[in-house]
Amino acid sequence: MRPTPRAVVLGRQFPGDTEASLQAAMSELENLLAQLGIRVVASVIQRHRTADPSIGEGKLAELAARVAEVRGDAEEEQLLLVVSDSRSPVQLRALEEALAGVEVIDRASVILRIFERHARTRVAQLEVEIAALTHALPRVREDRSLGGREGGGGGRGERGHSNVTLKKRELRERIAGLRRELAGLRAAEETQRARRKDQPRAALVGYTNAGKSSLMRALTGSEVLVEDRLFATLDTTVRALSPETAPRILVSDTVGFIRELPHELVASFHATLAEARDAGLLLVVVDASDLQWRTQLAVTREALATIGAAAVPSLVIFNKIDRVDAATRAALAEELPAALQVCAHDPADVARLRAALIEAFDATQVDDVLEVPFTDGHLLGEVRAHARVLAENYTEAGTLLRVRAQPAALERWRGLLSTVRPITSPSELLAVVRRHGLELQAEDADFDRMGLDFLVVHARDEAGTPWIVRTPRRLEVTASTYVEARVLRLVRPRLPVAAPDWRVHAPDVIAYPRLSGTPAVTVTPEGPRWNILDPAAPCEAFLESFARALAALQSIAPETASRAGAPTTTIAEVRAALSRSMDATREALQPSEAVWQRWQRWLADDTMWPQHVALVHGDLHPGHMLLETDGSVVGILDWTEARVTDPSVDLAMFLGCFGRPALEQLVERFVRAGGATWPRLVDHAAERWAATPVLAAEWALRTDNAMVLEYARAQVVAASAETTG
């Protein structure tokens, strides 16, 4: 019987590593080695006082002595030295030479070997072999048993090729062949993924052995592999949530992450991990019983960012909650209140998770009306399979369905059915509303044309209730209404002021009861007219109520807003996008050198920028604020631009409308209401307002709006006078 391979582990502790994290890393490495049937028989700890990763002569001597002691007389038994972090091929070779031929591997090599053992499907086997060969390439060394040279003339004065060169060429050719085979298999997977694109999809992600596969089995009833070991699952499994919903929700179980996952594996499994990147919701599974859960959660989020999935809405799931006591559960709830605490083997917990999953996707769906011709029976079947049918009637032409589904699916179906025709009169718009079961009478003979994106009809129902009915001016506006619908569903119950309650929402019409209150500004042919407010000295009721509304809006967790469908951009992405916008509009705006340099200094000054993102309205000018007679804000309109981004966006517009002293007063009340600030918030808002013409010009160029472009140019001239003055 072959003896069990043994290992001596070299653990390395660097500045910043705690004893607990060191012991957790050593324990994890021992578990990894156990997966390979390797028994850890000794360990040596190297404590570095600096970040220098080199191993000194003293530690080498200690290692050699420990290895010799462990080996004893059993030289025929396989003995390895395993380094707890990743080392370069040169560093590993130097260790082997110092330890008289003992094989030395690092943590990355251990993980690769485990992946090689656990790969079951052909795709996983190819991905792992490519990763292993890529990892091996720089580690190829001379095979002296074959002599110094092999092969024929090398050309350019070479008499032959070394063993290393030939071996590397062989590996590269093998990798190329494997990649060609993998490309064919991935193409088939992409076709399957494309077929699922219109369906709600959730992906289970998390640290390896957090219990993803157990949750997968509990949620879908599928017979997926469930084992209490690291990397038990390397393949992506996709199953429908059970019992099935309408539309069906698909759940995928993906490969687990781990600290310092070899970059070759991340690159090789990129396509497999596309299920996470393309999902509508990530279920981030965390082992509640593991003391290192924070580190593991950070590793998971870092890995998600690496594969381009950082912006996908997510819900943290504390699994294995049955293994912790009540005090730990309370502490977890306090630290991450939005997370769900579950045990994959408790039916009640699984039911709660299933309900949360359905609710999350429900929040991203919108209602629409589709008329499917009788000749398109196959499309009718697809709609019924992938949407929730709320009502079904029949016309002379086909089946009239009122459905609730994912916006992407609705857009695709509408594209297959017909192009949304522009509506040219109020009577035509109200006829469309009538198809949705709403009988309204217009108050005016023509549209209200004040908005840039929508034509509006003011109407009343049979009970005399006033309604707002609007239709998009341009086709591209339709897509943004789906985002607005999801945001409104999120913010309406959470704000101290009113927001529109859309009763009808389709690509060509939106209708909702008119909110009470008077707009702070009314646009007239003679120009804007202020109502109730004095913009030079806004009253206390206005400042106080606006601060409370803004604080309530920004108190909605960014993760919750993203999960509800609000577009999300990091601060780094905001800065990069602004820089691109400035370059794109520079010729049209012709800013002075002083203004241009001001913009560039602001973009580059880290002290100006916040360290957090928040949900913002995005277009909070006075025309979108509804006031009571005492000046207090009672409603906010038009949430088309709502997103998770730089929290100064709404404050910058406030500064532009009311001035810096008023903003400083507002910020004081915002802080009292619980709003989050940073030291240079007001300065940052002022600079953001100074750069507003860039965004206005970009929009004007995209929509060919000469009036807005001229307005942006005038703002730049004013900014130039302010900057040089």
VOGU-3710 file (C-alpha; in Angstrom, 3 decimals, decimal comma):
1> mrptpravvl> 0,000/0,000/0,000  1,383/3,377/-1,026  2,154/5,564/2,034  0,177/8,758/2,551  2,074/11,819/1,290  3,122/14,128/4,112  3,690/17,865/4,179  5,541/20,478/6,173  3,748/23,834/5,885  5,544/27,156/5,901
11> grqfpgdtea> 3,124/29,781/7,188  3,973/33,417/6,575  2,660/36,326/8,624  3,097/39,843/7,260  2,463/43,217/8,920  -1,284/43,647/9,287  -1,981/39,912/9,562  -3,505/38,988/12,904  -2,889/35,741/14,742  -6,497/34,762/14,040
21> slqaamsele> -6,164/35,372/10,294  -2,860/33,461/10,232  -4,380/30,467/11,996  -7,431/30,583/9,713  -5,172/30,584/6,638  -3,148/27,664/8,018  -6,305/25,705/8,823  -7,713/26,395/5,353  -4,480/25,230/3,719  -4,536/22,034/5,803
31> nllaqlgirv> -8,106/21,388/4,585  -7,010/22,006/1,009  -4,169/19,510/1,359  -6,546/16,965/2,889  -8,559/17,149/-0,352  -5,434/15,805/-2,077  -4,841/13,088/0,522  -1,798/14,919/1,933  -1,322/14,906/5,718  0,230/17,934/7,418
41> vasviqrhrt> 2,811/16,662/9,904  4,588/19,888/10,867  4,457/23,621/10,399  6,929/26,476/10,585  5,841/30,105/10,964  7,807/32,998/9,507  6,814/36,377/10,958  7,847/39,219/8,650  8,448/42,629/10,174  8,166/44,274/6,755
51> adpsigegkl> 6,396/43,516/3,482  9,611/41,950/2,105  8,610/38,381/1,110  12,137/36,936/1,036  13,113/34,015/3,257  16,365/34,661/5,129  19,206/32,213/5,713  18,210/31,665/9,340  14,677/30,648/8,423  16,011/28,446/5,605
61> aelaarvaev> 18,241/26,634/8,092  15,300/26,175/10,462  13,194/24,801/7,634  15,932/22,384/6,525  16,317/21,092/10,080  12,544/20,649/10,480  12,253/18,814/7,165  15,151/16,517/8,076  13,553/15,805/11,459  10,207/14,958/9,885
71> rgdaeeeqll> 11,743/12,815/7,169  13,873/10,758/9,560  14,742/7,417/8,028  11,636/7,242/5,827  13,250/8,763/2,741  11,121/6,601/0,468  7,940/8,405/1,634  6,817/11,440/-0,340  7,419/14,640/1,603  6,512/18,131/0,427
81> lvvsdsrspv> 7,071/21,626/1,679  3,955/23,732/1,127  4,201/27,531/1,302  1,038/29,242/2,558  1,118/32,055/-0,017  1,899/32,229/-3,734  5,565/32,154/-4,782  7,286/32,696/-8,116  8,912/29,748/-9,951  12,369/31,126/-9,136
91> qlraleeala> 11,548/31,357/-5,419  10,138/27,819/-5,328  13,197/26,462/-7,151  15,535/28,195/-4,696  13,690/26,562/-1,793  13,948/23,114/-3,386  17,679/23,522/-3,883  18,091/24,635/-0,270  16,097/21,648/1,014  18,012/18,967/-0,852
101> gvevidrasv> 15,415/17,895/-3,389  12,209/18,081/-1,332  9,340/19,063/-3,651  8,134/22,582/-2,866  4,709/23,850/-3,934  2,720/26,936/-3,037  -0,918/27,500/-2,191  -1,858/28,257/-5,811  -0,475/24,894/-6,932  -2,514/23,105/-4,256
111> ilriferhar> -5,737/24,751/-5,455  -4,968/23,898/-9,073  -4,424/20,232/-8,173  -7,773/20,135/-6,352  -9,533/21,634/-9,366  -7,926/18,976/-11,579  -9,379/16,225/-9,352  -12,883/17,662/-9,065  -13,587/18,650/-12,671  -16,358/16,388/-13,985
121> trvaqlevei> -17,791/17,903/-17,164  -15,707/18,332/-20,284  -15,949/22,133/-20,020  -14,641/22,130/-16,444  -11,883/19,682/-17,365  -10,749/21,877/-20,241  -10,863/25,035/-18,122  -8,823/23,435/-15,356  -6,249/21,922/-17,717  -5,761/25,263/-19,461
131> aalthalprv> -5,281/26,934/-16,071  -2,849/24,229/-14,914  -0,762/24,402/-18,094  -0,716/28,203/-17,991  0,468/27,966/-14,392  3,121/25,390/-15,362  4,593/27,334/-18,301  6,917/29,626/-16,325  7,844/26,717/-14,054  9,299/24,478/-16,785
141> redrslggre> 12,910/23,636/-16,009  15,720/21,837/-17,845  15,486/18,033/-18,014  19,163/17,137/-17,774  18,554/13,459/-18,458  17,884/14,376/-22,098  21,086/16,313/-22,659  21,547/20,019/-23,152  20,062/20,433/-26,643  17,511/18,762/-28,870
151> gggggrgerg> 16,072/19,345/-32,291  17,454/20,583/-35,577  18,770/23,960/-36,606  17,094/26,772/-34,819  17,770/29,381/-37,484  19,398/32,770/-36,962  22,625/31,124/-35,784  20,987/28,700/-33,282  22,117/25,067/-33,558  19,105/23,687/-31,702
161> hsnvtlkkre> 16,498/24,226/-29,032  16,912/23,615/-25,318  14,617/21,183/-23,514  12,947/24,147/-21,829  12,152/25,801/-25,159  10,761/22,605/-26,642  8,696/21,828/-23,561  7,229/25,333/-23,460  6,380/25,143/-27,146  4,630/21,819/-26,537
171> lreriaglrr> 2,628/23,327/-23,645  1,618/26,383/-25,691  0,444/24,164/-28,560  -1,523/22,031/-26,108  -3,122/25,142/-24,555  -4,054/26,472/-28,000  -5,711/23,176/-28,909  -7,635/23,048/-25,642  -8,825/26,616/-26,110  -10,148/25,787/-29,578
181> elaglraaee> -12,115/22,861/-28,181  -13,349/24,945/-25,259  -14,457/27,746/-27,597  -16,782/25,323/-29,374  -18,318/24,089/-26,122  -18,642/27,627/-24,775  -20,444/28,690/-27,946  -23,098/26,085/-27,165  -23,296/27,375/-23,578  -23,652/30,946/-24,835
191> tqrarrkdqp> -26,551/29,831/-27,028  -28,237/28,285/-23,996  -27,545/31,419/-21,951  -29,005/33,609/-24,708  -32,210/31,573/-24,588  -32,455/32,348/-20,869  -31,739/36,069/-21,167  -35,378/37,124/-20,868  -35,954/35,062/-17,723  -35,251/36,244/-14,173
201> raalvgytna> -31,952/34,668/-13,092  -30,347/34,458/-9,661  -26,812/33,147/-9,136  -25,525/31,589/-5,923  -22,011/32,878/-5,311  -19,708/32,855/-2,331  -16,657/31,439/-0,649  -16,057/27,783/-1,261  -17,849/25,443/1,154  -20,267/28,173/2,295
211> gksslmralt> -23,192/25,897/1,462  -24,210/27,131/-2,004  -25,009/23,666/-3,321  -27,159/22,856/-0,281  -29,161/26,024/-0,905  -29,356/25,171/-4,604  -30,887/21,789/-3,781  -33,285/23,346/-1,260  -34,448/26,100/-3,638  -34,798/24,005/-6,786
221> gsevlvedrl> -35,224/20,429/-5,610  -32,397/19,421/-7,929  -30,062/16,540/-7,167  -26,877/18,609/-7,256  -23,738/17,384/-5,521  -23,632/18,411/-1,868  -20,437/17,652/0,041  -18,759/19,238/3,037  -15,490/19,929/1,309  -13,750/22,740/-0,524
231> fatldttvra> -14,505/23,087/-4,245  -17,028/20,249/-4,331  -18,702/22,099/-7,237  -16,706/23,310/-10,249  -19,456/23,343/-12,874  -22,327/25,766/-13,243  -25,743/24,186/-12,708  -28,925/26,035/-13,734  -32,335/24,962/-12,447  -35,781/26,548/-12,032
241> lspetapril> -36,956/27,746/-8,625  -39,335/25,181/-7,153  -42,294/25,324/-6,912  -42,170/27,148/-10,223  -43,281/30,765/-10,533  -44,706/32,730/-13,445  -42,451/33,753/-15,033  -39,969/31,042/-14,059  -37,024/32,157/-11,938  -33,774/30,368/-12,778
251> vsdtvgfire> -31,148/29,722/-10,115  -27,521/28,871/-10,898  -24,861/27,415/-8,618  -21,340/28,518/-9,593  -17,780/27,629/-8,648  -16,793/28,848/-5,191  -14,236/31,568/-4,564  -11,268/31,392/-2,224  -8,573/33,722/-0,954  -5,783/34,222/-3,499
261> lphelvasfh> -7,530/32,149/-6,154  -4,878/31,615/-8,846  -5,337/34,195/-11,585  -5,012/31,445/-14,206  -8,180/29,860/-12,803  -10,061/33,159/-12,718  -9,146/33,739/-16,360  -9,966/30,185/-17,415  -13,326/30,074/-15,598  -14,380/33,485/-16,909
271> atlaeardag> -17,065/32,033/-19,168  -18,340/29,667/-16,472  -18,654/32,630/-14,125  -20,633/34,521/-16,777  -23,759/33,118/-15,102  -22,947/35,385/-12,161  -22,102/38,352/-14,378  -25,330/38,043/-16,381  -27,651/37,317/-13,449  -30,330/39,738/-12,327
281> lllvvvdasd> -29,577/39,010/-8,667  -26,590/37,555/-6,823  -27,272/35,482/-3,721  -23,984/35,960/-1,867  -23,731/32,961/0,455  -21,681/33,390/3,655  -20,907/30,716/6,256  -22,259/32,324/9,440  -20,345/29,842/11,611  -16,938/30,753/10,185
291> lqwrtqlavt> -15,098/33,358/12,267  -13,426/34,583/9,064  -16,701/35,354/7,289  -15,850/39,050/6,826  -12,634/38,180/5,021  -14,444/35,574/2,950  -17,190/38,046/2,024  -14,530/40,566/0,977  -12,817/37,891/-1,149  -16,129/37,080/-2,836
301> realatigaa> -16,855/40,715/-3,626  -13,337/41,235/-4,943  -13,693/38,180/-7,196  -17,065/39,424/-8,457  -15,457/42,747/-9,349  -12,717/40,874/-11,224  -15,239/39,115/-13,481  -17,286/42,282/-14,026  -20,187/41,408/-11,714  -19,677/44,074/-9,016
311> avpslvifnk> -22,674/46,129/-10,170  -25,136/43,206/-10,208  -27,721/43,638/-7,412  -26,977/41,297/-4,516  -28,490/39,840/-1,355  -26,232/38,459/1,376  -27,318/35,077/2,792  -25,882/33,990/6,153  -26,049/30,216/5,770  -25,464/27,550/8,475
321> idrvdaatra> -27,123/29,874/10,989  -28,089/26,807/13,040  -24,430/26,469/14,044  -24,232/29,814/15,896  -25,794/31,026/19,128  -28,408/33,749/19,628  -25,820/36,411/20,508  -23,939/35,784/17,269  -27,168/35,956/15,278  -27,987/39,313/16,848
331> alaeelpaal> -24,491/40,621/16,093  -24,751/39,501/12,465  -28,151/41,181/12,147  -26,763/44,422/13,550  -23,760/44,394/11,209  -25,659/43,432/8,050  -29,357/44,115/8,722  -30,387/43,519/5,091  -28,889/40,009/5,052  -31,033/36,893/5,450
341> qvcahdpadv> -30,097/34,336/8,112  -30,962/30,800/7,030  -30,225/27,138/7,444  -30,369/25,305/4,112  -31,944/22,306/5,863  -34,768/24,271/7,547  -37,881/24,367/5,293  -39,124/27,582/6,944  -35,827/29,357/6,250  -35,800/28,134/2,654
351> arlraaliea> -39,370/29,412/2,242  -38,289/32,851/3,522  -35,380/32,888/1,085  -37,656/31,847/-1,774  -40,110/34,627/-0,903  -37,292/37,185/-0,776  -36,054/35,984/-4,155  -39,503/36,343/-5,723  -39,967/39,765/-4,120  -36,600/40,980/-5,432
361> fdatqvddvl> -37,466/40,032/-9,000  -41,003/41,346/-8,627  -39,520/44,759/-7,844  -37,633/44,739/-11,162  -40,648/43,805/-13,290  -43,025/46,209/-14,983  -46,534/45,987/-16,384  -47,329/46,300/-20,058  -50,049/45,586/-22,586  -49,234/43,433/-25,612
371> evpftdghll> -51,497/42,658/-28,543  -50,300/39,402/-30,108  -51,782/38,602/-33,550  -53,482/35,234/-33,930  -50,827/34,388/-36,508  -48,050/34,650/-33,871  -49,083/31,724/-31,710  -45,479/30,784/-30,902  -44,860/34,275/-29,478  -48,041/34,035/-27,418
381> gevraharvl> -46,720/30,826/-25,861  -43,376/32,460/-25,105  -45,042/35,440/-23,420  -47,199/33,179/-21,290  -44,125/31,160/-20,275  -41,879/34,116/-19,420  -44,362/36,655/-18,032  -47,100/36,807/-15,443  -50,376/37,283/-17,306  -52,565/39,682/-15,300
391> aenyteagtl> -55,462/39,852/-17,763  -56,287/38,352/-21,149  -58,853/39,534/-23,706  -59,423/39,132/-27,404  -59,711/41,653/-30,237  -60,414/41,192/-33,924  -56,672/41,066/-34,596  -55,422/38,858/-31,781  -54,930/38,348/-28,043  -54,654/41,395/-25,790
401> lrvraqpaal> -52,500/40,606/-22,754  -51,771/42,720/-19,700  -48,546/41,230/-18,398  -45,835/41,737/-15,801  -42,318/40,790/-16,915  -38,688/41,835/-17,122  -38,166/45,087/-19,067  -35,698/43,434/-21,440  -38,230/40,756/-22,343  -40,972/43,321/-22,904
411> erwrgllstv> -38,741/45,412/-25,129  -37,854/42,370/-27,233  -41,476/41,277/-27,598  -42,549/44,781/-28,556  -39,798/44,853/-31,152  -41,112/41,591/-32,619  -44,712/42,800/-32,613  -44,439/46,359/-33,850  -42,730/49,678/-33,430  -44,339/52,048/-30,949
421> rpitspsell> -46,048/54,711/-33,045  -45,710/58,332/-31,919  -48,905/59,756/-30,426  -49,864/63,077/-31,999  -52,896/64,304/-30,055  -54,389/64,213/-26,538  -57,428/62,329/-27,799  -55,198/59,639/-29,301  -53,279/59,346/-26,009  -56,471/59,017/-23,965
431> avvrrhglel> -57,690/56,330/-26,372  -54,521/54,366/-25,583  -55,197/54,823/-21,849  -58,694/53,514/-22,373  -57,258/50,201/-23,556  -55,745/49,892/-20,064  -59,172/50,240/-18,463  -58,953/53,924/-17,509  -61,590/56,406/-18,707  -60,303/60,001/-18,653
441> qaedadfdrm> -61,321/63,379/-20,058  -58,673/65,913/-21,136  -58,682/69,329/-19,474  -56,960/71,037/-22,427  -57,109/70,666/-26,191  -53,358/70,419/-26,611  -50,359/68,818/-24,923  -48,414/70,416/-22,112  -45,041/70,618/-23,903  -42,835/71,934/-21,077
451> gldflvvhar> -40,952/68,676/-20,535  -37,960/67,740/-22,656  -38,725/64,008/-22,665  -42,527/63,739/-22,467  -45,703/65,289/-23,853  -48,288/65,620/-21,066  -52,077/65,653/-20,948  -53,858/66,955/-17,842  -57,075/64,973/-17,408  -59,765/63,949/-14,908
461> deagtpwivr> -61,547/60,673/-14,247  -65,288/60,181/-13,707  -64,947/61,050/-9,992  -63,213/64,339/-10,822  -59,761/63,161/-9,685  -57,016/64,919/-11,644  -54,573/62,720/-13,588  -51,295/63,172/-15,388  -50,965/61,250/-18,655  -47,698/61,399/-20,530
471> tprrlevtas> -46,175/59,892/-23,656  -42,492/59,836/-24,641  -41,234/62,342/-27,198  -38,531/59,933/-28,421  -38,222/56,160/-28,596  -35,086/56,038/-26,419  -37,025/57,592/-23,523  -39,106/54,413/-23,247  -36,216/52,360/-21,834  -35,616/54,871/-19,045
481> tyvearvlrl> -39,249/54,645/-17,920  -38,725/51,035/-16,884  -35,949/52,171/-14,551  -38,142/54,991/-13,265  -40,980/52,565/-12,548  -38,732/50,371/-10,415  -37,292/53,353/-8,544  -40,750/54,746/-7,794  -41,835/51,406/-6,413  -38,804/51,538/-4,102
491> vrprlpvaap> -38,954/55,157/-2,883  -42,679/55,818/-2,509  -43,075/54,019/0,855  -39,747/55,348/2,162  -40,027/59,115/1,604  -41,709/61,739/3,812  -43,044/63,370/0,601  -45,231/62,032/-2,188  -43,973/60,506/-5,432  -46,048/59,507/-8,477
501> dwrvhapdvi> -48,053/56,287/-8,212  -48,082/54,935/-11,767  -51,366/53,145/-12,427  -50,668/52,688/-16,140  -47,224/52,070/-17,574  -46,634/50,981/-21,155  -44,050/52,012/-23,756  -46,385/54,637/-25,215  -48,203/55,900/-22,103  -47,808/56,540/-18,383
511> ayprlsgtpa> -50,734/57,647/-16,208  -50,988/58,462/-12,505  -53,145/60,578/-10,172  -51,819/64,117/-10,008  -49,959/64,902/-6,788  -51,118/67,778/-4,619  -48,985/70,876/-4,263  -47,677/73,692/-6,430  -44,473/73,430/-8,497  -41,761/75,700/-7,087
521> vtvtpegprw> -41,241/76,992/-10,632  -43,655/77,254/-13,548  -42,328/77,717/-17,056  -44,246/80,398/-18,987  -43,702/81,917/-22,454  -42,081/84,862/-20,675  -39,697/82,579/-18,795  -39,642/80,707/-15,457  -41,954/82,013/-12,722  -41,253/81,248/-9,059
531> nildpaapce> -44,205/80,159/-6,937  -44,304/80,524/-3,128  -40,489/80,535/-2,796  -38,071/83,448/-2,938  -34,990/81,865/-4,559  -32,743/84,485/-2,996  -33,896/83,559/0,504  -35,614/80,134/0,681  -37,764/79,822/3,793  -37,123/77,540/6,765
541> aflesfaral> -40,094/75,261/5,983  -38,632/74,594/2,536  -35,087/73,953/3,779  -36,203/71,687/6,612  -38,637/69,576/4,562  -36,261/69,291/1,608  -33,396/68,200/3,888  -35,593/65,488/5,449  -36,671/64,214/2,033  -33,100/64,143/0,762
551> aalqsiapet> -31,817/62,371/3,882  -34,582/59,762/3,607  -33,738/59,166/-0,054  -30,034/58,746/0,624  -30,694/56,500/3,630  -31,923/53,781/1,240  -29,004/51,350/1,092  -27,221/51,428/-2,288  -27,437/47,617/-2,412  -31,215/47,809/-1,948
561> asragapttt> -31,540/50,443/-4,655  -29,362/48,449/-7,052  -31,357/45,329/-6,340  -34,529/47,277/-7,178  -33,059/48,162/-10,561  -31,540/51,612/-10,048  -28,465/52,073/-12,284  -25,300/52,060/-10,186  -21,914/53,700/-10,794  -18,930/53,875/-8,471
571> iaevraalsr> -17,166/57,156/-7,714  -14,243/56,060/-9,896  -16,643/55,365/-12,768  -18,306/58,759/-12,273  -14,982/60,547/-12,516  -13,931/58,584/-15,584  -17,281/59,235/-17,297  -17,086/62,973/-16,577  -13,603/63,084/-18,035  -14,845/61,418/-21,224
581> smdatrealq> -17,814/63,813/-21,400  -15,537/66,819/-21,070  -13,370/65,567/-23,922  -16,434/64,816/-26,065  -18,021/68,267/-25,604  -14,911/70,465/-25,503  -15,147/71,472/-29,159  -18,871/72,293/-28,919  -18,592/74,256/-25,654  -15,245/75,993/-26,286
591> pseavwqrwq> -14,478/76,508/-22,565  -11,744/78,984/-21,671  -8,442/77,549/-20,529  -9,239/78,687/-16,973  -12,563/76,798/-16,956  -10,999/73,701/-18,520  -8,234/73,623/-15,920  -10,817/74,125/-13,155  -12,704/71,070/-14,356  -9,514/69,001/-14,529
601> rwladdtmwp> -8,358/70,044/-11,035  -11,733/69,044/-9,622  -11,628/65,626/-11,278  -8,106/64,984/-9,979  -8,584/66,243/-6,398  -9,312/63,206/-4,205  -10,092/65,407/-1,202  -13,141/66,797/-2,998  -14,777/63,498/-3,750  -16,934/61,347/-1,433
611> qhvalvhgdl> -15,960/57,850/-0,423  -19,540/56,541/-0,669  -22,368/56,400/-3,181  -26,052/57,059/-2,581  -29,419/56,940/-4,321  -30,136/60,343/-5,896  -33,081/61,816/-7,788  -30,726/63,088/-10,482  -32,834/65,984/-11,825  -34,111/67,698/-8,704
621> hpghmlletd> -34,712/71,203/-10,012  -37,528/73,411/-8,599  -39,914/72,440/-11,389  -39,923/68,899/-9,996  -40,620/70,027/-6,404  -44,241/70,385/-5,249  -44,790/72,835/-2,369  -47,425/73,503/0,247  -48,493/77,119/0,743  -45,959/77,546/3,583
631> gsvvgildwt> -43,113/76,508/1,265  -42,622/72,975/2,577  -41,914/70,231/0,018  -44,840/67,783/-0,253  -44,014/65,953/-3,487  -41,214/65,222/-5,948  -41,830/64,493/-9,637  -39,961/62,920/-12,584  -37,590/60,219/-11,333  -36,233/59,345/-14,776
641> earvtdpsvd> -32,618/60,162/-13,822  -32,625/58,381/-10,430  -29,512/56,270/-9,842  -26,934/55,195/-7,272  -23,955/57,478/-7,736  -22,136/60,534/-6,345  -24,419/61,779/-3,500  -23,728/65,432/-4,380  -25,792/65,355/-7,597  -28,999/66,747/-6,079
651> lamflgcfgr> -27,082/69,136/-3,819  -25,189/70,589/-6,795  -28,461/71,426/-8,535  -29,760/72,994/-5,317  -26,650/75,203/-5,209  -27,185/76,236/-8,824  -30,770/77,281/-8,091  -30,449/78,829/-4,630  -26,762/79,705/-4,124  -23,971/78,551/-1,850
661> paleqlverf> -25,226/80,147/1,433  -28,556/78,335/1,012  -26,748/75,050/0,352  -24,714/75,484/3,535  -27,952/75,972/5,477  -29,485/72,939/3,781  -26,478/70,758/4,628  -26,793/71,657/8,321  -30,403/70,430/8,299  -29,478/67,434/6,134
671> vraggatwpr> -26,971/66,318/8,793  -29,563/66,740/11,557  -31,936/64,554/9,527  -29,306/61,792/9,409  -27,724/62,519/6,021  -24,123/61,390/5,391  -21,611/64,103/4,467  -17,871/64,539/3,984  -15,533/67,478/4,732  -15,599/69,141/1,301
681> lvdhaaerwa> -19,163/68,399/0,281  -20,113/72,037/-0,413  -16,920/72,714/-2,401  -17,501/69,529/-4,371  -21,134/70,465/-5,111  -19,992/73,879/-6,341  -17,493/72,296/-8,721  -20,052/69,771/-9,913  -22,446/72,611/-10,705  -19,687/74,425/-12,589
691> atpvlaaewa> -19,276/71,307/-14,748  -23,029/70,905/-15,385  -22,786/72,418/-18,898  -20,755/69,387/-19,937  -23,621/66,996/-19,224  -26,197/69,345/-20,727  -24,127/69,703/-23,904  -23,624/65,964/-24,149  -27,390/65,430/-23,960  -28,023/68,226/-26,472
701> lrtdnamvle> -25,546/66,772/-28,967  -27,076/63,313/-28,577  -30,646/64,586/-29,108  -29,777/67,378/-31,565  -31,300/70,022/-29,261  -29,822/73,379/-30,308  -31,623/75,318/-27,561  -30,119/73,261/-24,727  -26,685/73,447/-26,358  -26,869/77,247/-26,438
711> yaraqvvaas> -27,935/77,247/-22,790  -24,915/75,089/-21,917  -22,606/77,440/-23,786  -24,033/80,391/-21,868  -23,353/78,554/-18,611  -19,742/78,011/-19,663  -19,349/81,732/-20,376  -20,753/82,504/-16,928  -18,409/79,951/-15,339  -15,482/81,551/-17,157
721> aettg> -16,349/84,968/-15,736  -16,692/83,467/-12,256  -13,412/81,541/-12,531  -11,313/84,443/-13,813  -13,126/87,027/-11,684
//
